[in-house]
């Protein structure tokens, strides 16, 4: 009988203990794999969302809230800022490119964002169907919006006041002129239109002027002075801007500067604490699995001491007995490792498909997380460590004493 067949026979002999050891190790590996995948994809998503954005300008308040609202589109902005003040920033000699963001409305359960057509290409987006908007009240749907709503080119829809729904703007319908390709970013969950569309929905110079053309022109001029946007996404022209521009923005009475790289690092640090704690829990489960293997092998060694003595009589060496125990431990470890990794990737893939929020983030189990490969040598090392004591006992076993005791 080969050594591997012998080891498998012994594992089947104590099937309940074998399955318990495999289950403990698999749970530990699964926990760590899930957390590694979550941390890896969350970091990639955050870095991808802020790539190319050096500064976010918005109303006074929390810089992190401004970043979450204007870039990640997961929070409510603290307010709007006057267009006239933002234009000062756009004309600053240290600004290479900038894109306005006008928020406040939603449609069909998705946020409606006013901006400039160039933003889509700048953020890595493309037009899959139709074209970009060219006039107010034309809209481009993100890929997730188009999939969820079923809207097609040429169809119309109306927005509602507020980011979570409210009063419908029935008198200002939008026309779908384009559908964007999937980017894996917040753009997929947005409805993009011109900034002027947002202003047109909320400004009513005709009503304010009573229909008189002269009064209407005056009302429009006054409305232009009161124009507001929610945020401005800025790209620096030179490294010098990183020092001067945030201070210049914060010196303005109603403006605030949020540096995405700094705020994203703060966000990852906060999230990382929770992930580290859960990873520690997974490591403890793996440690418990190693202890289970140790106990199982120790008991097995005691139960089969007569078998081992007989093997020695038949010519088996001490090294062969040790290799037999080591092989059992490695078989347990490898099975638990494979089962745990499959469970971890399968669980993340399932969550990514069934949970809308996770799908919006692009969560998937079909990727390999950074550091995940280190689980293989770590688990094997734990298995070998658990074998150390039983192996030493097997090597030092007393052949004569065992046989004399029957």
LUMDOLO-789909 format. One record per residue: residue in three letters; z, y, x of N, C-alpha, C in turn. Coordinates in steps of 0.1 Angstrom, whole numbers. Each point is the difference from the previous one (the first is absolute). Layout:
ZANU   residuo    n.c3    n.c2    n.c1   ca.c3   ca.c2   ca.c1    c.c3    c.c2    c.c1
ZANU       ALA       Z       Y       X       Z       Y       X       Z       Y       X
...
END
This chain:
ZANU   residuo    n.c3    n.c2    n.c1   ca.c3   ca.c2   ca.c1    c.c3    c.c2    c.c1
ZANU       UNK       0     -12       9       0      12      -9       0      12       9
ZANU       UNK      -9      10      -3       0      12       8      12       9      -3
ZANU       UNK       2       9       9      12       9      -1      -1       9     -12
ZANU       UNK     -11       5      -3      -1       9     -12       2      -8     -13
ZANU       UNK      -5     -12      -1       2      -9     -12      15      -3      -1
ZANU       UNK       6      -2      11      15      -3       0       8      12      -5
ZANU       UNK      -4      12       5       7      12      -5      -2       2     -15
ZANU       UNK     -13      -2      -4      -2       2     -14       7     -10      -9
ZANU       UNK       2     -12       5       7     -10      -7      15       4      -2
ZANU       UNK       6       5      11      14       5      -1       1      12      -9
ZANU       UNK     -10       9       0       1      11      -9      -1      -4     -15
ZANU       UNK      -8     -10      -3      -1      -5     -13      13      -7      -4
ZANU       UNK       6      -6       9      12      -8      -3      11      10      -5
ZANU       UNK       1      12       5      10       9      -6      -8      12      -6
ZANU       UNK      -7      -3     -11     -10       9      -6       7      12      -5
ZANU       UNK      12      -1      -7       7      12      -6       4      10      11
ZANU       UNK       5      -5      11       4       9      11     -12       6       6
ZANU       UNK     -10      -8       2     -13       6       5      -5      11      -8
ZANU       UNK      -1      -2     -13      -5      10      -9       8      13      -1
ZANU       UNK      14      -2       1       9      11       1      -3       9      12
ZANU       UNK      -1      -7      12      -3       8      12     -13       7      -1
ZANU       UNK     -10      -7      -5     -13       7      -1       1      12     -10
ZANU       UNK       7      -2     -11       1      11     -10       7      12       6
ZANU       UNK      11      -2       8       7      11       5      -9       8      11
ZANU       UNK      -6      -8       8      -9       7      10     -12       7      -7
ZANU       UNK      -6      -6     -10     -11       6      -7       4      13      -7
ZANU       UNK      12       0      -6       5      12      -7       2      11      11
ZANU       UNK       6      -3      11       2      10      10     -13       5       5
ZANU       UNK     -10      -8       3     -13       4       5      -7       8     -11
ZANU       UNK       1      -5     -12      -7       8     -11       6      14      -2
ZANU       UNK      13       1       1       6      13      -1      -5      10      11
ZANU       UNK       0      -5      12      -4       8      11     -15       4      -1
ZANU       UNK      -8     -10      -4     -15       2      -1      -3      11     -11
ZANU       UNK       7      -1     -11      -2      10     -11       4      14       5
ZANU       UNK      11       1       7       4      13       5      -9       5      11
ZANU       UNK      -5      -9       8      -9       5      11     -13       5      -7
ZANU       UNK      -5      -7     -10     -12       4      -7       2      13      -7
ZANU       UNK      11       1      -7       3      13      -7       1      12      10
ZANU       UNK       8      -2      11       1      11       9     -13       3       7
ZANU       UNK      -8     -10       4     -13       2       6      -9       7      -8
ZANU       UNK      -2      -4     -13      -9       6      -9       4      14      -5
ZANU       UNK      14       2      -1       5      13      -4      -3      10      11
ZANU       UNK       3      -4      13      -3       9      11     -14       3       1
ZANU       UNK      -9     -10      -1     -14       3       0      -5       9     -11
ZANU       UNK       6      -2     -12      -4       9     -11       4      14       2
ZANU       UNK      13       2       5       4      13       2      -8       7      11
ZANU       UNK      -2      -7      11      -8       6      11     -14       2      -5
ZANU       UNK      -6      -8      -8     -13       2      -5      -1      12      -9
ZANU       UNK      10       2      -8       0      11     -10       1      14       7
ZANU       UNK       7       1      11       2      13       7     -10       2      11
ZANU       UNK      -8     -10       3      -9       1      11     -10      12      -3
ZANU       UNK      -1       9      10      -9      11      -1       7      12      -7
ZANU       UNK      12      -1      -4       7      11      -7      11       4      10
ZANU       UNK      -1      12       5      10       5      10      11       8      -7
ZANU       UNK      -3       6     -11      10       8      -7      -2       1     -15
ZANU       UNK      10       0      -7      -1       2     -15       8      12      -4
ZANU       UNK      -7       9      -6       6      13      -4       2       0     -15
ZANU       UNK      12       4      -4       3       0     -15      12       9      -3
ZANU       UNK       5      -1     -12      11       8      -4      13      -3       8
ZANU       UNK      10       9       0      12      -2       7       8     -12      -7
ZANU       UNK       6      -8       8       8     -11      -6       1     -11      11
ZANU       UNK      -1     -12      -4       2     -12       9     -14      -3       7
ZANU       UNK       0       0      13     -13      -3       7      -5     -15      -4
ZANU       UNK      10      -9       0      -3     -14      -4      -6      -1     -14
ZANU       UNK       6       8      -9      -5       0     -14     -14       5       0
ZANU       UNK      -3      11       8     -13       5       0     -10     -10       5
ZANU       UNK       3      -7      11      -9     -10       5      -2     -11     -10
ZANU       UNK      10      -5      -6      -1     -11     -10      -9       4     -12
ZANU       UNK       2      13      -4      -8       4     -11     -15       3       3
ZANU       UNK      -2       7      11     -13       5       3      -9     -10       7
ZANU       UNK       6      -9       8      -8     -10       8       1     -14      -6
ZANU       UNK      12      -4      -3       2     -14      -5      -1      -1     -15
ZANU       UNK       1      12      -7      -2       0     -14      10      -9      -8
ZANU       UNK      13       0       5      10      -8      -6      12       8      -5
ZANU       UNK       0      13       2      11       9      -4      -5      12      -7
ZANU       UNK       9       8      -5      -4      12      -8       2      12      10
ZANU       UNK     -10       9       1       2      11       9      10      10      -5
ZANU       UNK       6       7      10      11      10      -4      -6      12      -6
ZANU       UNK     -13       2       0      -5      12      -7     -14       3       6
ZANU       UNK      -6      11      -5     -13       5       5       2      12       9
ZANU       UNK     -11       4       7       1      11       9     -12       9      -3
ZANU       UNK       1      13       2     -11       9      -3     -12      -3       9
ZANU       UNK     -12       1      -6     -12      -3       8      -2      11      11
ZANU       UNK       4      12      -3      -2      11      10       8      -3      13
ZANU       UNK      12      -6      -1       8      -3      12      -6     -12       7
ZANU       UNK      -5      -9      -8      -6     -12       7     -13       4       7
ZANU       UNK      -7       9      -5     -12       5       7       3       5      14
ZANU       UNK      11       6       1       4       5      14       1     -12      10
ZANU       UNK       5     -11      -5       1     -11       8     -14      -6       3
ZANU       UNK      -8      -1     -10     -14      -5       2      -8       8      10
ZANU       UNK       3      13       1      -8       9       9       7       1      14
ZANU       UNK      11      -7       2       7       1      12      -9      -6      11
ZANU       UNK       0       7      12      -9      -5      11       3     -14       5
ZANU       UNK      12      -5      -2       4     -13       5      -2     -11     -10
ZANU       UNK      -6       3     -11      -3     -10     -11     -15      -4       2
ZANU       UNK      -2     -13       2     -14      -5       1      -6      -3     -14
ZANU       UNK       8      -8      -8      -5      -3     -14      12       0      -9
ZANU       UNK      -2       3     -13      11       0     -10      -6      -3     -13
ZANU       UNK       8      -7      -8      -4      -4     -14      11       3     -10
ZANU       UNK      -4       8     -10      10       3     -10       3     -12     -10
ZANU       UNK      12      -1      -5       4     -10      -9       6       7     -12
ZANU       UNK      -6      -1     -12       5       5     -12       5     -11     -10
ZANU       UNK      12       0      -3       6     -11      -8       6       6     -13
ZANU       UNK       4      -9      -9       6       5     -12      -4      -8     -12
ZANU       UNK     -11      -6       0      -5      -8     -11      -2     -15       3
ZANU       UNK      -1      -8     -10      -4     -14       2      -9      -4     -11
ZANU       UNK      -6     -11       1     -10      -5     -10       0     -15       0
ZANU       UNK       2      -6     -11      -1     -15      -1      10      -7       8
ZANU       UNK      11       7       3      11      -6       8      -2       2      15
ZANU       UNK     -10       7       4      -2       3      14       0      15       3
ZANU       UNK       3       4      12       1      14       4     -13       6       1
ZANU       UNK      -1      12      -5     -13       8       1       2      11      10
ZANU       UNK      -8      -1      11       2       9      11     -12       9       2
ZANU       UNK       2      13       1     -10       9       3      -1       3      15
ZANU       UNK     -12      -1       6      -1       1      14     -15       4       3
ZANU       UNK      -4      -1      13     -14       2       4      -7     -13       2
ZANU       UNK     -13      -1      -2      -8     -12       1       1      -6      14
ZANU       UNK       2       8      10       0      -5      14      12      -8       3
ZANU       UNK      11       1      -8      12      -7       2      -3     -15       0
ZANU       UNK      -8      -5      -9      -2     -14      -2      -6      -6      13
ZANU       UNK     -10       6       6      -6      -6      12      10       2      12
ZANU       UNK       8      11       0       9       2      10      11     -11       0
ZANU       UNK       4      -5     -11      10     -10      -1      -5     -14       0
ZANU       UNK     -13      -1       4      -6     -13       1      -6      -6     -12
ZANU       UNK      -2       8     -11      -5      -5     -12     -15       1      -1
ZANU       UNK      -6      -7      -9     -14       0      -2      -3       0     -16
ZANU       UNK     -12       3      -3      -4       0     -14      -7     -14      -3
ZANU       UNK       6      -8      -8      -6     -13      -3     -11       1     -11
ZANU       UNK       3       9      -9      -9       2     -11      -1      15      -3
ZANU       UNK     -12       5      -4      -1      14      -4       0       9      12
ZANU       UNK       7      11      -2       1      11      10      13       7       0
ZANU       UNK       2       9       9      11       9       1      -1      11     -11
ZANU       UNK      12       6      -4      -1      10     -10      -6      13       6
ZANU       UNK      -8       7      -8      -6      12       5       4      12      -8
ZANU       UNK       7      -2     -11       4      11      -9      13      -3      -6
ZANU       UNK       7      10      -6      13      -3      -6      -2     -10     -12
ZANU       UNK      10      -7      -3       1     -10     -11      -9     -12       3
ZANU       UNK      -4      -2      12      -6     -13       4      11      -7       9
ZANU       UNK      -1     -14      -1      11      -7       6      -5     -13       7
ZANU       UNK       6      -3      11      -3     -13       7      13      -9      -1
ZANU       UNK      -2     -12      -4      11      -9      -2       2      -9      12
ZANU       UNK      13      -1       4       4     -10      10      -4     -14      -4
ZANU       UNK      -1      -9       9      -4     -14      -3      10      -7     -10
ZANU       UNK      13       3       2      10      -6      -8       0       6     -14
ZANU       UNK      -3      13      -1      -1       6     -13     -12      -5      -8
ZANU       UNK     -11      -2       7     -12      -5      -7       2     -14      -5
ZANU       UNK       7      -8       8       3     -14      -4       9      -1     -11
ZANU       UNK      11       8       0      10      -1     -10      -4       6     -14
ZANU       UNK      -8      11       1      -4       7     -13     -13      -5      -5
ZANU       UNK      -9      -5       8     -13      -4      -5     -10      11      -2
ZANU       UNK       4      12       4      -9      12      -1     -13      -2       8
ZANU       UNK     -11       4      -5     -13      -1       7      -6      14       2
ZANU       UNK     -10       1       8      -7      13       2      -5       6     -13
ZANU       UNK       2      13      -2      -4       7     -11      10       0     -12
ZANU       UNK      10      -8       1      10       0     -11      10      12       3
ZANU       UNK       7       3     -11       9      12       1      14      -5      -3
ZANU       UNK      10       8       4      14      -2      -3       7      13       1
ZANU       UNK      12       1      -5       8      12       0      13      -2       8
ZANU       UNK       4      10       6      13      -1       8      12       4      -9
ZANU       UNK      12      -3       5      12       4      -7       9       7      10
ZANU       UNK       8       9      -6       8       9       9      12      -8       6
ZANU       UNK       2       1      13      10      -7       6      -5     -12       7
ZANU       UNK       7      -5      11      -4     -11       7       4     -14      -6
ZANU       UNK       8       1     -11       3     -12      -7      -4       0     -14
ZANU       UNK      -9       9      -3      -6       1     -14       7      11      -8
ZANU       UNK      -7       6      -9       6      10      -8     -11       5     -10
ZANU       UNK       0      13      -3      -9       7      -9     -14      -2       5
ZANU       UNK      -9      -6      -9     -14      -2       3      -8      13       1
ZANU       UNK      -8       1       9     -10      12       1     -13      -4      -6
ZANU       UNK       1      -2     -14     -12      -5      -7     -12       9       1
ZANU       UNK       2      13       2     -11      10       1      -7       1      13
ZANU       UNK       5      -8      10      -6       0      13      -3     -14       5
ZANU       UNK     -10      -7      -5      -3     -13       5      -6      -1      14
ZANU       UNK       3     -10       7      -7      -3      13     -11     -10      -2
ZANU       UNK     -10       2       8     -11     -10       1       0      -8      13
ZANU       UNK      -1     -13      -1       0      -8      12     -14       0       6
ZANU       UNK       0       5      12     -13       1       8      -1      -9      12
ZANU       UNK      11      -6       3       0      -9      12      12      -9       0
ZANU       UNK      -1     -11       7      11     -10       2       0      -3      15
ZANU       UNK      12       2       5       2      -1      15       2     -15       3
ZANU       UNK      -4      -3      12       2     -14       6      15      -2       3
ZANU       UNK       4     -12       2      14      -3       3       3       5      14
ZANU       UNK      12       6       2       4       5      13      13      -6       5
ZANU       UNK       8      -6     -10      13      -5       4      10      10       2
ZANU       UNK      -3      13      -5      10      11       1       2       5     -14
ZANU       UNK       8      11      -1       3       6     -13     -12       5      -7
ZANU       UNK     -11       2       7     -12       5      -7      -5     -10     -11
ZANU       UNK       3     -13       2      -4     -10     -10       6       2     -13
ZANU       UNK      12       7      -1       7       2     -12      -1      14      -6
ZANU       UNK      -9       8       5      -2      14      -4     -13       3      -7
ZANU       UNK       1      10      -8     -12       5      -6      -3      14       6
ZANU       UNK     -11       1       7      -2      12       8     -10       9      -7
ZANU       UNK       3      13       1      -9      10      -7       1      13       8
ZANU       UNK      -7      10      -4       1      13       7      13       7      -3
ZANU       UNK       5       8       9      12       8      -2      -2       9     -12
ZANU       UNK     -13       5      -2      -3       9     -11       2      -7     -13
ZANU       UNK      -1     -13       0       2      -7     -13      14       1      -4
ZANU       UNK       9      -2       9      15       2      -3       3      14      -5
ZANU       UNK      -6      10       7       2      13      -5      -6       3     -14
ZANU       UNK     -12      -6      -2      -6       3     -13       8      -6     -11
ZANU       UNK       5     -12       2       8      -6     -11      12       8      -3
ZANU       UNK       6       6       9      13       7      -2      -2      15      -2
ZANU       UNK     -11       6       3      -3      14      -2      -9       2     -12
ZANU       UNK       4      10      -9      -8       2     -12      -3      15      -1
ZANU       UNK      -9       5       8      -3      15       0      -6       4     -13
ZANU       UNK      -8      -9      -7      -6       3     -12      10       3     -11
ZANU       UNK      10      -8      -1      10       2     -10       9      12       3
ZANU       UNK       3       2      13       8      11       4      -7      13      -2
ZANU       UNK     -13       1       0      -8      12      -1      -5       3     -14
ZANU       UNK       3     -10      -9      -4       2     -14     -15       0      -2
ZANU       UNK      -8      -5      10     -14      -2      -2      -8      12       5
ZANU       UNK       6      12       4      -7      11       5      -4      -2      14
ZANU       UNK     -13       1       3      -5      -3      13       7       8      11
ZANU       UNK       2      13      -2       6       8      10      15      -4       2
ZANU       UNK       7      -3     -10      14      -5       1       0     -14       6
ZANU       UNK     -10      -8      -3      -1     -14       5      -2       1      16
ZANU       UNK      -9       9       4      -2       2      15      13       4       7
ZANU       UNK       7       9      -7      13       4       6      10     -11       1
ZANU       UNK       0      -8     -11       9     -12       0      -3     -10      11
ZANU       UNK     -13      -2       2      -4      -9      10       4       5      14
ZANU       UNK      -2      13       2       4       6      13      15      -2       2
ZANU       UNK       8       3     -10      14      -2       1       4     -15       2
ZANU       UNK      -8      -9      -6       3     -14       2      -3      -4      14
ZANU       UNK     -10       6       6      -3      -3      14      11       3      10
ZANU       UNK       7      12      -3      11       4       8      12     -10      -2
ZANU       UNK       1      -6     -11      11      -9      -3      -3     -15       3
ZANU       UNK     -12      -2       6      -3     -14       3      10      -7       9
ZANU       UNK       3     -12      -2      10      -8       8      -6     -14       3
ZANU       UNK       5      -5      11      -3     -14       3      14      -7       4
ZANU       UNK       0     -13       1      12      -7       3       3      -2      14
ZANU       UNK     -11      -3       8       2      -2      14     -13       2       8
ZANU       UNK       1       1      13     -12       1       8       2     -10      12
ZANU       UNK     -10      -8       2       0     -10      10      -8       7      12
ZANU       UNK       7       0      12      -5       7      11      -3      -9      12
ZANU       UNK     -11       3       7      -2      -7      13      -1      11      11
ZANU       UNK       7      -2      11       1       9      11     -13       1       8
ZANU       UNK      -2      12       5     -12       2       9       4      -3      14
ZANU       UNK      13       2       4       4      -3      14      14      -4       0
ZANU       UNK       5      -7      10      14      -4       1      10      12      -1
ZANU       UNK      -4      12       3       8      12      -1       5       2     -14
ZANU       UNK      -9      -4      -9       4       2     -15      12      -7      -4
ZANU       UNK       3     -11       6      12      -8      -3      13       8       2
ZANU       UNK      -1       9       9      12       8       4       0      13      -9
ZANU       UNK     -11       6      -2       0      13      -6      -2       0     -15
ZANU       UNK      -9      -9      -5      -3       0     -14      12      -3      -9
ZANU       UNK       8     -10       2      11      -3      -9      10      12      -1
ZANU       UNK       2       6      11       9      12       0      -6      12      -8
ZANU       UNK     -13       1       2      -7      11      -8       1      -3     -15
ZANU       UNK      -3     -12      -4       1      -4     -14      14       2      -5
ZANU       UNK      10      -5       6      14       1      -4       5      15      -1
ZANU       UNK      -7       9       7       4      14       0      -5       7     -13
ZANU       UNK      -9      -6      -7      -5       5     -12      10      -1     -11
ZANU       UNK       2       9      -9      11       0     -10      -1     -12     -10
ZANU       UNK     -11      -5      -3      -1     -10     -10      -6     -14       5
ZANU       UNK      -2       0      13      -7     -12       6       9      -8       8
ZANU       UNK      -3     -13       1       7      -9       8     -10     -10       8
ZANU       UNK       4      -3      12      -9      -9       8       7     -14       1
ZANU       UNK      -8     -10      -2       5     -14       2      -9      -7      10
ZANU       UNK       6      -5      11      -8      -6      10       0     -15      -4
ZANU       UNK     -12      -6      -4       0     -14      -4       5     -10      10
ZANU       UNK      -3       2      13       4     -10      10      15       0       0
ZANU       UNK       7      11       0      15       1       0       6      -6     -12
ZANU       UNK      -5       4     -12       5      -5     -13      -2     -15      -2
ZANU       UNK     -12      -5       4      -3     -14      -1      10      -8       9
ZANU       UNK       3       5      12       9      -7       9      14       0      -7
ZANU       UNK       4      10      -6      13       0      -8       0     -10     -11
ZANU       UNK     -11       0      -7      -2     -10     -11       1     -14       5
ZANU       UNK      -7      -3      11       0     -14       5      13      -3       6
ZANU       UNK       8       9       5      13      -2       5       9      -4     -11
ZANU       UNK      -1       6     -11       9      -3     -12      -3     -14      -5
ZANU       UNK     -13      -2      -2      -5     -13      -5       4     -11      10
ZANU       UNK      -2       3      13       3     -10      10      14      -5       0
ZANU       UNK       9       8      -3      14      -5      -1       2     -11      -9
ZANU       UNK      -6       1     -12       1     -10     -10      -7     -13       4
ZANU       UNK     -12       2       6      -8     -11       4       7      -8      12
ZANU       UNK       7       8       9       7      -7      11      12      -8      -5
ZANU       UNK       7       5     -11      11      -7      -5      -5     -13      -7
ZANU       UNK     -11       0      -7      -6     -12      -6      -5      -9      10
ZANU       UNK      -6       5      11      -4      -9      11      11      -7       6
ZANU       UNK      12       7       1      12      -7       6       4     -11     -10
ZANU       UNK      -1       2     -13       3     -11      -9      -9     -12       2
ZANU       UNK     -13       3       2      -9     -11       3       3      -7      13
ZANU       UNK       4       7      10       4      -6      13      13      -9      -2
ZANU       UNK       9       5      -9      12      -8      -3      -4     -13      -7
ZANU       UNK     -10       0      -9      -5     -12      -6      -6     -10      10
ZANU       UNK      -7       6       9      -6      -9      11      11      -6       8
ZANU       UNK      11       8       3      11      -5       8       7     -11      -8
ZANU       UNK       1       2     -13       6     -11      -8      -8     -12       0
ZANU       UNK     -14       1       0      -8     -11       1       1      -7      13
ZANU       UNK       2       7      11       2      -6      13      13      -8       0
ZANU       UNK      10       6      -6      13      -7      -1      -1     -13      -8
ZANU       UNK      -8       1     -11      -2     -12      -8      -7     -11       8
ZANU       UNK     -10       4       8      -7     -10       9      10      -6      10
ZANU       UNK       8       8       5      10      -4      10      10     -11      -7
ZANU       UNK       5       3     -11       9      -9      -7      -8     -13      -4
ZANU       UNK     -12       2      -5      -8     -12      -4      -2      -9      12
ZANU       UNK      -4       5      11      -3      -8      12      13      -6       5
ZANU       UNK      11       7       0      12      -5       5       5     -12      -9
ZANU       UNK      -1       1     -13       3     -11      -9     -10     -11       2
ZANU       UNK     -12       3       1     -10     -11       2       2      -7      13
ZANU       UNK       5       7      11       3      -7      12      11      -9      -1
ZANU       UNK      10       4      -8      12      -9      -3      -4     -12      -8
ZANU       UNK      -9       2     -10      -4     -11      -9      -8     -10       7
ZANU       UNK      -9       5      10      -9     -10       6       4      -4      14
ZANU       UNK      12       2       4       4      -3      14      -3     -15       3
ZANU       UNK       1      -9     -10      -3     -14       3     -15      -2       2
ZANU       UNK      -8       8      -7     -15      -1       1      -4       5      14
ZANU       UNK       7      11       5      -3       6      13       4     -10      11
ZANU       UNK      11      -7      -2       4      -9      10      -9     -12       1
ZANU       UNK      -5      -4     -12     -10     -11       0     -13       4       7
ZANU       UNK      -4      12      -2     -12       5       6       2       1      15
ZANU       UNK      12       3       5       2       0      14      -1     -14       6
ZANU       UNK       6     -10      -8      -1     -14       5     -15      -5       1
ZANU       UNK      -8       5     -10     -14      -4       0      -8       8      10
ZANU       UNK       6       9       8      -7       6      11      -2      15      -2
ZANU       UNK       5       6     -11      -2      15      -2       9       7      10
ZANU       UNK      -5      11       6       7       8       9       9      10      -7
ZANU       UNK       9       6       7       8      11      -5      -9      12      -4
ZANU       UNK     -10       2       8      -9      11      -3      -8      -2     -13
ZANU       UNK      -4     -13      -3      -7      -3     -12       9       3     -12
ZANU       UNK      13      -3       1       9       3     -12       1      15      -2
ZANU       UNK       1       7      11       1      15      -1     -13       6      -6
ZANU       UNK     -11      -5       5     -13       5      -6      -1      -4     -15
ZANU       UNK       5     -11      -4       0      -3     -14       7      10      -8
ZANU       UNK      12       4       4       8      10      -7      -7      14       0
ZANU       UNK      -5       3      12      -7      13       1     -12       1     -10
ZANU       UNK      -7     -12       0     -12       0      -9       4       1     -15
ZANU       UNK      11      -6      -3       5       2     -14       2      14      -3
ZANU       UNK       7       7       9       4      14      -2     -13       9      -1
ZANU       UNK      -9      -3       9     -13       8       0      -8      -3     -13
ZANU       UNK       0     -12      -5      -7      -3     -13       6       7     -11
ZANU       UNK      14       0      -1       7       8     -10      -4      15       1
ZANU       UNK       1       5      12      -3      14       2     -14       4      -3
ZANU       UNK     -10      -8       4     -14       3      -3      -3       0     -15
ZANU       UNK       6     -10      -7      -3      -1     -14       7      12      -7
ZANU       UNK      12       3       3       7      12      -6      -7      13       4
ZANU       UNK      -5       1      12      -7      12       4     -13       2      -8
ZANU       UNK      -8     -11      -1     -13       1      -8       3       3     -14
ZANU       UNK       9      -7      -6       3       2     -14       5      14      -3
ZANU       UNK       9       5       9       5      14      -1     -11      10       1
ZANU       UNK      -9      -1      10     -11      10       1      -9       0     -12
ZANU       UNK      -3     -12      -5      -9      -1     -11       7       6     -12
ZANU       UNK      13      -3      -2       7       6     -11       0      15       1
ZANU       UNK       3       6      12       1      14       2     -13       7      -3
ZANU       UNK     -11      -5       5     -13       6      -2      -4      -2     -15
ZANU       UNK       3     -11      -6      -4      -2     -14       8       9      -9
ZANU       UNK      13       2       3       8       9      -8      -5      14       0
ZANU       UNK      -3       5      12      -5      14       1     -13       1      -7
ZANU       UNK      -9     -10       1     -13       1      -7       2       0     -15
ZANU       UNK      10      -8      -4       2      -1     -15       6      13      -5
ZANU       UNK       9       6       7       5      13      -4     -11      11       0
ZANU       UNK      -8       0      11     -11       9       1     -10      -1     -12
ZANU       UNK      -2     -12      -5      -9      -2     -11       6       3     -14
ZANU       UNK      13      -3      -2       7       1     -13       7      13      -2
ZANU       UNK       5       7      10       8      12      -2     -10      12       2
ZANU       UNK      -2       8     -10      -9      12       2       3       9      11
ZANU       UNK      13       3       2       4       9      11      -4      -6      14
ZANU       UNK       2     -13       1      -3      -6      13     -15      -1       2
ZANU       UNK      -8      -3     -11     -14       0       1      -6      14       4
ZANU       UNK       7      10      -5      -4      14       3       2       3      15
ZANU       UNK      10      -6       6       3       2      14     -10      -8       8
ZANU       UNK      -6     -10      -6      -9      -9       7       7     -11       7
ZANU       UNK      11      -4      -6       8     -11       6      -7     -13      -1
ZANU       UNK      -1      -8      11      -7     -12       0       7     -10      10
ZANU       UNK      -1     -13      -3       5     -10       9     -11      -5      10
ZANU       UNK     -12       5      -1     -11      -5       8      -1       7      13
ZANU       UNK      10       5       6       0       7      13      12      -6       8
ZANU       UNK      -1       2      13      10      -5       9       8      12       5
ZANU       UNK      13       0      -3       8      11       4       3       0      15
ZANU       UNK       1      13       5       4       1      14      14      -6       3
ZANU       UNK       1      -9      10      13      -6       2       2     -13      -7
ZANU       UNK      -9      -4      -9       1     -12      -7      -1     -12       8
ZANU       UNK      -9       0      10      -3     -11       9      13      -3       9
ZANU       UNK       9      10       1      12      -3       8       9     -10      -8
ZANU       UNK      -2      -1     -13       8     -10      -7      -2     -14       4
ZANU       UNK     -12      -3       5      -3     -14       4       9      -4      12
ZANU       UNK       0       7      12       8      -4      11      15       2      -4
ZANU       UNK       4      10      -8      14       1      -4       5     -12      -8
ZANU       UNK      -8      -4     -10       4     -12      -8       1     -12       9
ZANU       UNK     -10      -2       9       0     -12       8      12       0      10
ZANU       UNK       3      12       5      12       1       9      13      -3      -8
ZANU       UNK       1       4     -12      11      -4      -8       1     -15      -2
ZANU       UNK     -11      -6      -3      -1     -14      -2       5      -8      13
ZANU       UNK      -5       5      11       4      -7      13      15       3       3
ZANU       UNK       4      12      -3      15       3       2       8      -9      -9
ZANU       UNK      -4      -3     -12       8      -8      -9       0     -15       5
ZANU       UNK     -10      -3       8      -1     -14       5       9      -2      13
ZANU       UNK       4      11       6       6      -2      13      12      -9       0
ZANU       UNK      10       3      -9      12      -9       0      -3     -14      -3
ZANU       UNK      -7      -3     -11      -3     -14      -3      -8      -7      12
ZANU       UNK      -9       7       6      -8      -5      11       9      -4      12
ZANU       UNK      10       9       3       9      -3      11       9     -13      -4
ZANU       UNK       4       0     -12       8     -12      -4      -8     -13       1
ZANU       UNK     -13       1      -4      -9     -12       0      -2      -4      15
ZANU       UNK      -2      10       9      -2      -3      14      12      -7       6
ZANU       UNK      12       4      -4      13      -5       6       5     -12      -8
ZANU       UNK      -7      -5     -10       5     -11      -8       4     -12       9
ZANU       UNK      11      -7      -4       5     -11       7      -6     -13      -6
ZANU       UNK     -10      -6       8      -7     -11      -5      10     -12      -2
ZANU       UNK       8      -3      10       9     -12       0      10       2     -11
ZANU       UNK       6      11      -1      10       3     -11      -5      -2     -14
ZANU       UNK     -12       6      -2      -6      -1     -13      -3     -15      -4
ZANU       UNK      -5      -7       9      -4     -14      -3      13      -9      -2
ZANU       UNK      10       3       8      13      -7      -1       7       2     -14
ZANU       UNK      -2      12      -5       6       3     -13      -9      -5     -12
ZANU       UNK     -11      -6       4      -9      -6     -10      -8      11      -7
END
